[in-house]
Amino acid sequence: MNQINVGVIGAGWVGGIRANACAVHPLVDELHIAEINPARAAEIEAETGAVRVTEDWKELVASPQIDAVIIASTPESQRFPIVRATLEAGKHVLIEKPVAPTPAEADEAIALCDAGNLKLAIGYTRRFDPKYAYVNKTIKAGGIGEPVTCLVSRNITREIGAKIKGRSRMSPAAMGGTHSIDFLLWCLQPRLPVKVYSQQSGKLFNKVSDTPDHQWIMVTMDDGTTITAGSGWVLPLGYPQYSQSWIEIIGTEGALTVDDTHREISINTTEHGIRYPLSSMPGEPVDHVFAGAMVSETNHFIDAVALDRPVLANAREARLVMDVTMAADLSAETGEPVDLEPRS
Ligand SMILES: NC(=O)c1ccc[n+]([C@@H]2O[C@H](COP(=O)([O-])OP(=O)(O)OC[C@H]3O[C@@H](n4cnc5c(N)ncnc54)[C@H](O)[C@@H]3O)[C@@H](O)[C@H]2O)c1
């Protein structure tokens, strides 16, 4: 068996899910973890049995025996030096979105991958949710004719919003909207985005920060298909890490509707009232199974590295998503639509 050794840098909520997935994957021999929070480091060491847990990510990058590194540390704005050093060390990378804080750094990462023949996967986890994969497959197979318009409205609770707001000045477009834009650009391939318009609204977080509460993004594709993607982070507290999405794709010969609001299972208790379990974006473990997409995504990355297969969400696609989310932020600031430079 062609086993690999994997490093995880930043083993918080998401990195913890990924580290646990690596720990039981048959194609992973050694798991190495870098985590600066000592309490979390001890916890994840006990959970995964990693061969090394260190507070210094540079140790992982310098280790010749490590083949691939998953980078899930925060804040996002300080992650690029880790990405650059890991790629320069000749290791494959899975990075949580966004791929880089600036387009120049994203281009640098792509150039390093090309030069080193390395895989750079981006954590666009929605692509590994069967409902989203079904939409992609159906559109690409012409199952609803030619797409006319696509809507994704995604909202998360203010509990996660406050966590994000505290560590980053990134907009709802760059943090949550990026998932919906990636998903729709993927479904609509080979069409390309040509025009972006966006508006933000802020009545809660912006009282204490410069972070808006919600952002709508409208995109026109080169064949005239329109996209509307909304992203907000001020839902009332509910189930921990609750997220809800609503998807409508209208085509010339049909329509696709996805209710991703997690209403299919509820628990009602005297302490918390009604809650919707298993509703966090990456998913969560339930005893012997994982309810959600992130473990499948992590397994896909391990398989891609160990068996030399392409990654599903690559850096060039993420760079295109970045063009759209940056244009959205510019549009929200200026109040004007933004034309995108042609990109293949
Ligand atoms: N794909 C998805 O569905 C999804 C969902 C939620 C979050 N995310 C993304 O995942 C990333 C992580 O989010 P999170 O909620 O797990 O964050 P988190 O704050 O829970 O975890 C980050 C961890 O990184 C550690 N860390 C910070 N700097 C470090 C360093 N220099 N070296 C080693 N460890 C370091 C922190 O101690 C913390 O444990 C973010 O970029 C977020 O946007 C993706």
The ligand as an SDF file (V2000), in Angstrom:
LIG
                    3D

 44 48  0  0  0  0  0  0  0  0999 V2000
  -14.9010   24.2160    4.8850 N   0  0  0  0  0  0  0  0  0  0  0  0
  -15.7400   24.5140    5.8560 C   0  0  0  0  0  0  0  0  0  0  0  0
  -16.8970   24.0760    5.8770 O   0  0  0  0  0  0  0  0  0  0  0  0
  -15.2670   25.3970    6.9680 C   0  0  0  0  0  0  0  0  0  0  0  0
  -16.0920   25.6090    8.0740 C   0  0  0  0  0  0  0  0  0  0  0  0
  -15.6180   26.4080    9.1050 C   0  0  0  0  0  0  0  0  0  0  0  0
  -14.3610   27.0030    9.0080 C   0  0  0  0  0  0  0  0  0  0  0  0
  -13.5970   26.8090    7.8910 N   0  0  0  0  0  0  0  0  0  0  0  0
  -12.2530   27.4160    7.7610 C   0  0  0  0  0  0  0  0  0  0  0  0
  -11.3300   26.6040    8.4940 O   0  0  0  0  0  0  0  0  0  0  0  0
  -10.2960   27.4180    9.0460 C   0  0  0  0  0  0  0  0  0  0  0  0
  -10.1700   27.1120   10.5310 C   0  0  0  0  0  0  0  0  0  0  0  0
  -11.3390   27.5130   11.1820 O   0  0  0  0  0  0  0  0  0  0  0  0
  -11.6890   26.9950   12.6520 P   0  0  0  0  0  0  0  0  0  0  0  0
  -13.0810   27.3890   12.9280 O   0  0  0  0  0  0  0  0  0  0  0  0
  -11.2770   25.5760   12.7910 O   0  0  0  0  0  0  0  0  0  0  0  0
  -10.7000   27.9070   13.5130 O   0  0  0  0  0  0  0  0  0  0  0  0
  -10.2310   27.6420   15.0000 P   0  0  0  0  0  0  0  0  0  0  0  0
   -9.9140   28.9830   15.5270 O   0  0  0  0  0  0  0  0  0  0  0  0
  -11.1900   26.7760   15.7310 O   0  0  0  0  0  0  0  0  0  0  0  0
   -8.8910   26.7930   14.8120 O   0  0  0  0  0  0  0  0  0  0  0  0
   -7.6830   27.3570   14.3980 C   0  0  0  0  0  0  0  0  0  0  0  0
   -6.5780   26.6770   15.1960 C   0  0  0  0  0  0  0  0  0  0  0  0
   -5.3010   27.0930   14.6930 O   0  0  0  0  0  0  0  0  0  0  0  0
   -4.4210   27.1870   15.8000 C   0  0  0  0  0  0  0  0  0  0  0  0
   -3.3060   28.0180   15.3660 N   0  0  0  0  0  0  0  0  0  0  0  0
   -3.2710   29.3640   15.1400 C   0  0  0  0  0  0  0  0  0  0  0  0
   -2.0480   29.7530   14.7140 N   0  0  0  0  0  0  0  0  0  0  0  0
   -1.3050   28.6210   14.6360 C   0  0  0  0  0  0  0  0  0  0  0  0
    0.0460   28.3680   14.2500 C   0  0  0  0  0  0  0  0  0  0  0  0
    0.8600   29.3630   13.8710 N   0  0  0  0  0  0  0  0  0  0  0  0
    0.5090   27.1030   14.2940 N   0  0  0  0  0  0  0  0  0  0  0  0
   -0.3070   26.0940   14.7020 C   0  0  0  0  0  0  0  0  0  0  0  0
   -1.5910   26.2720   15.0950 N   0  0  0  0  0  0  0  0  0  0  0  0
   -2.0820   27.5200   15.0580 C   0  0  0  0  0  0  0  0  0  0  0  0
   -5.2820   27.7950   16.8990 C   0  0  0  0  0  0  0  0  0  0  0  0
   -4.7110   27.5800   18.1720 O   0  0  0  0  0  0  0  0  0  0  0  0
   -6.5930   27.0400   16.6830 C   0  0  0  0  0  0  0  0  0  0  0  0
   -6.6560   25.8560   17.4640 O   0  0  0  0  0  0  0  0  0  0  0  0
  -10.6930   28.8690    8.7420 C   0  0  0  0  0  0  0  0  0  0  0  0
   -9.9370   29.3300    7.6570 O   0  0  0  0  0  0  0  0  0  0  0  0
  -12.1520   28.7930    8.3900 C   0  0  0  0  0  0  0  0  0  0  0  0
  -12.5260   29.7870    7.4820 O   0  0  0  0  0  0  0  0  0  0  0  0
  -14.0090   25.9830    6.8940 C   0  0  0  0  0  0  0  0  0  0  0  0
  1  2  1  0
  2  3  2  0
  2  4  1  0
  4  5  1  0
  4 44  2  0
  5  6  2  0
  6  7  1  0
  7  8  2  0
  8  9  1  0
  8 44  1  0
  9 10  1  0
  9 42  1  0
 10 11  1  0
 11 12  1  0
 11 40  1  0
 12 13  1  0
 13 14  1  0
 14 15  2  0
 14 16  1  0
 14 17  1  0
 17 18  1  0
 18 19  2  0
 18 20  1  0
 18 21  1  0
 21 22  1  0
 22 23  1  0
 23 24  1  0
 23 38  1  0
 24 25  1  0
 25 26  1  0
 25 36  1  0
 26 27  1  0
 26 35  1  0
 27 28  2  0
 28 29  1  0
 29 30  1  0
 29 35  2  0
 30 31  1  0
 30 32  2  0
 32 33  1  0
 33 34  2  0
 34 35  1  0
 36 37  1  0
 36 38  1  0
 38 39  1  0
 40 41  1  0
 40 42  1  0
 42 43  1  0
M  CHG  2   8   1  16  -1
M  END
$$$$
